[in-house]
């Protein structure tokens, strides 16, 4: 059992697998693998149905599920869940940390000052929000006071992010900030140690750079972020060349 699986088990979030062919049989009972958590072990705010089915949801189902999700305490003070925005067939995926106050109000990620900076960053490398670009966050509900999401909050929300990536199948993921990088790579580490490297997320190349909100507070690191963006463009260009050679 991996470290993540142990944590999920301790939190009562171990996935249960549903035999879908039996859904139409009202007399059928749900079956789980030998190591699955029982219904009694699941937190009351997270149903067995919800745990089982996130990984097979389509976009519309995910939006509905996120809007009504009560899997962690972040739902208690949210105005609305913020699933993501953009081209659902995008080659580029940018993943941040969590919604801020304005995002919570409008239901779209990166719409405040950090969002404006992100849009400028995209423009600088020839990209545009919604055009071959999808933007999401690790957690879909605003952490109070814009604090970092707690580990149990990122774990509770990760099925949504994993499913988004599975549906998108982007060619490149750009993790914005340490929280996004640590969550996607399932390991700790400083942001500095993770930059300038092509990492792997389930077979998809992943690059790490600074979160735009951090850059608003630390202007001196904007030059480093530009280096990361150039590195991302070079990486994507290499992926495109490799794909052409295969064809």
Secondary structure, DSSP 8 states (H G I E B T S, - for coil): --HHHHHHHHHT-------GGGTT-TT------TT---GGGS-TTS-HHHHHHGGG--HHHHHHHHHH--SSGGGGT-SS---EEE-TT-SEEEEES---HHHHHHT-SS-SHHHHHHHHHHHHTT-BTTBSEEEEESSSS--GGG----HHHHHHHHHHHHHHHHHH--SEEEEESHHHHHHHHTS---HHHHTTS-EEETTEEEEEE--HHHHHH-GGGHHHHHHHHHHHHHHHHHHHHHHHHH-
